[in-house]
Amino acid sequence: MSAEELDLQVDSHSAPQINKTPERLAAEHMYRNFYPPLARGMRVLDRSVFKKSVPMTAAKILDLRMMGEIRKNCKSDWFNPPFQVKLQRMIEDEQGRKSLLLKPDAKKDDLSTVSEAMRGYIEKKVLELTDYTLELDYDAWNYAEIIAAILPEELSDELPQGFTRTGHIAHLNLREQYQPYKKIIGEILLDKNRAHIRTVISKLDMVGVASKFRTFPMEVLAGDEDTQVEVHELDCTYSFDFRDVYWNSRLEHEHRRIVDKCQPGEAVCDVMAGVGPFAMPLGKKRVITWANDLNPESYKALLGNIQTNKVQPFVFASNDDGALHIRQSVRKLYKLAHSPSNRIAIPLSAKAAKQARRAEIVAWEGQKPAPEPTPVPGYIPVPETFSHFIMNLPDSAITFLGAFIGSHYKMEHLFTPHTQAELPFVHVYCFQRPVDDEQDLKDIAERCSKYLQFNLDPSAIDLHYVRLVAPNKRMYCASFRLPKEVAFADPASVIQESDFTPEQREELERLIRWEIIQ
Ligand SMILES: C[S@@+](CC[C@H](N)C(=O)[O-])C[C@H]1O[C@@H](n2cnc3c(N)ncnc32)[C@H](O)[C@@H]1O
């Protein structure tokens, strides 16, 4: 599309008029010539259209020693648009003389258009007003200004502004009406964020609708077709293919909140671990973590992330269904705690490892003992029971709660009053159509009770509001201590009625019959 074909109505263009103060509207009007040329309806990005020359007035500073003072005293005269225009506000001519750009209504031939202070400096010949032509192009404006010049007027009230960043990928959620402009929106977004972004994608469907693994079909709108990302969160590094696994950059705070609840040396079962955003920081904290995810791609990424973050001694990955995992892991952890591998060596720090190496050399050479005490690796014993279960699959995690019925069958002797250990906390995530805090808690308690087959009193739940995922959809985390009536129940009939395969059922029954537990 050429510039002529586009509707270049420079004067009539301004940013969307919603929720603006009269001052802001007046400023926008004054600076109307500094918006990009209109290119309504452009679908294929033509950057050359966004060029314009704007006649202006500048203040040439004749006595450079006065620059600081002039800048301070003539604040109301300077070029200060209410939107972003990237340009040199101070210009320099061939002789090295500096000029400052003035606001649009300042006129060289009409001194009433500048402040009294500036008139004073002109009189004292400290500065003089000159004509200046400002050349603007595509690079001068930000994403919002360019996109507002392109979209049809009826769409420009609410510009598609927000995007989420995952590594080098910008992820846009475009509403139906913006779909015809998706490619150009992607391209401009990429142009204006090249420092951090290489790829712009858009969701083709609702998360979870297309995949039980909470992934979504996506389309690359602009940039590289590369969806393998590296992201950082809570001092950990994650690599994964964003097409194949779930990741949400908005959950960092929630991941931290749960990690803060877990203590070094405790055991935690992360039932729907994804690529490990709970498990990695837990491992770094020396919390023994059983990280499970049913998605084979998440499991693959989980294994890689365990290596990258050097948490191998503390994080164990598995690729099972969550319900099976809950039942199996309780028994398997107990078994591990009673096996020869029932303690985990704490890896030495780099300094301690160097000291240990030096001590070895000294001993080998038959010299005197090392000057500093030789560090010995510490050990963390594997606990017999988990302290926390994390279940972050808000769509359906509550329906997995039945897996706790009889999960600790015949294990009463491992908990108070026989030992110091308490039954584990369960942190189960869910979505809720909000009513009010009290009603939400009551509803969630009822839903949990149904699957636990136990009346869980709302007062036993610590309900944490995580975030609003849609206008009428809240994400919550319900934390409660596993009731003993649920944990120690006889699971035989529940297991028989469950969806497990005959082999899985047999395996579970074998685990539960372990003599060691009786
Ligand atoms: C919302 S994501 C949460 C991932 C991670 N815990 C986080 O906080 O980012 C839910 C995860 O549950 C996994 N998942 C889905 N169904 C599952 C099941 N039946 N058993 C175990 N994991 C499952 C998905 O693959 C996905 O990684």
The ligand as an SDF file (V2000), in Angstrom:
LIG
                    3D

 27 29  0  0  0  0  0  0  0  0999 V2000
   -1.1410  -25.3610   35.3940 C   0  0  0  0  0  0  0  0  0  0  0  0
    0.1790  -26.3780   34.9890 S   0  0  0  0  0  0  0  0  0  0  0  0
    1.2280  -26.0830   36.3950 C   0  0  0  0  0  0  0  0  0  0  0  0
    2.6650  -26.3940   36.1570 C   0  0  0  0  0  0  0  0  0  0  0  0
    3.6000  -25.9080   37.2700 C   0  0  0  0  0  0  0  0  0  0  0  0
    3.3320  -26.5460   38.5210 N   0  0  0  0  0  0  0  0  0  0  0  0
    3.5260  -24.4010   37.4150 C   0  0  0  0  0  0  0  0  0  0  0  0
    3.2420  -23.9250   38.5110 O   0  0  0  0  0  0  0  0  0  0  0  0
    3.7880  -23.6730   36.4490 O   0  0  0  0  0  0  0  0  0  0  0  0
   -0.4930  -27.9610   35.2670 C   0  0  0  0  0  0  0  0  0  0  0  0
    0.4090  -29.1150   34.9030 C   0  0  0  0  0  0  0  0  0  0  0  0
   -0.3200  -30.3180   35.1870 O   0  0  0  0  0  0  0  0  0  0  0  0
    0.0720  -31.2930   34.2390 C   0  0  0  0  0  0  0  0  0  0  0  0
   -0.9680  -32.3350   34.2160 N   0  0  0  0  0  0  0  0  0  0  0  0
   -2.1370  -32.3440   33.5380 C   0  0  0  0  0  0  0  0  0  0  0  0
   -2.8280  -33.4670   33.8390 N   0  0  0  0  0  0  0  0  0  0  0  0
   -2.0810  -34.1550   34.7390 C   0  0  0  0  0  0  0  0  0  0  0  0
   -2.2820  -35.3810   35.4260 C   0  0  0  0  0  0  0  0  0  0  0  0
   -3.3770  -36.1220   35.2520 N   0  0  0  0  0  0  0  0  0  0  0  0
   -1.3170  -35.8010   36.2590 N   0  0  0  0  0  0  0  0  0  0  0  0
   -0.1870  -35.0570   36.4540 C   0  0  0  0  0  0  0  0  0  0  0  0
    0.0530  -33.9020   35.8180 N   0  0  0  0  0  0  0  0  0  0  0  0
   -0.8890  -33.4460   34.9720 C   0  0  0  0  0  0  0  0  0  0  0  0
    0.2010  -30.5130   32.9440 C   0  0  0  0  0  0  0  0  0  0  0  0
    1.0150  -31.1810   32.0300 O   0  0  0  0  0  0  0  0  0  0  0  0
    0.8080  -29.1940   33.4480 C   0  0  0  0  0  0  0  0  0  0  0  0
    2.2160  -29.2020   33.3540 O   0  0  0  0  0  0  0  0  0  0  0  0
  1  2  1  0
  2  3  1  0
  2 10  1  0
  3  4  1  0
  4  5  1  0
  5  6  1  0
  5  7  1  0
  7  8  2  0
  7  9  1  0
 10 11  1  0
 11 12  1  0
 11 26  1  0
 12 13  1  0
 13 14  1  0
 13 24  1  0
 14 15  1  0
 14 23  1  0
 15 16  2  0
 16 17  1  0
 17 18  1  0
 17 23  2  0
 18 19  1  0
 18 20  2  0
 20 21  1  0
 21 22  2  0
 22 23  1  0
 24 25  1  0
 24 26  1  0
 26 27  1  0
M  CHG  2   2   1   9  -1
M  END
$$$$
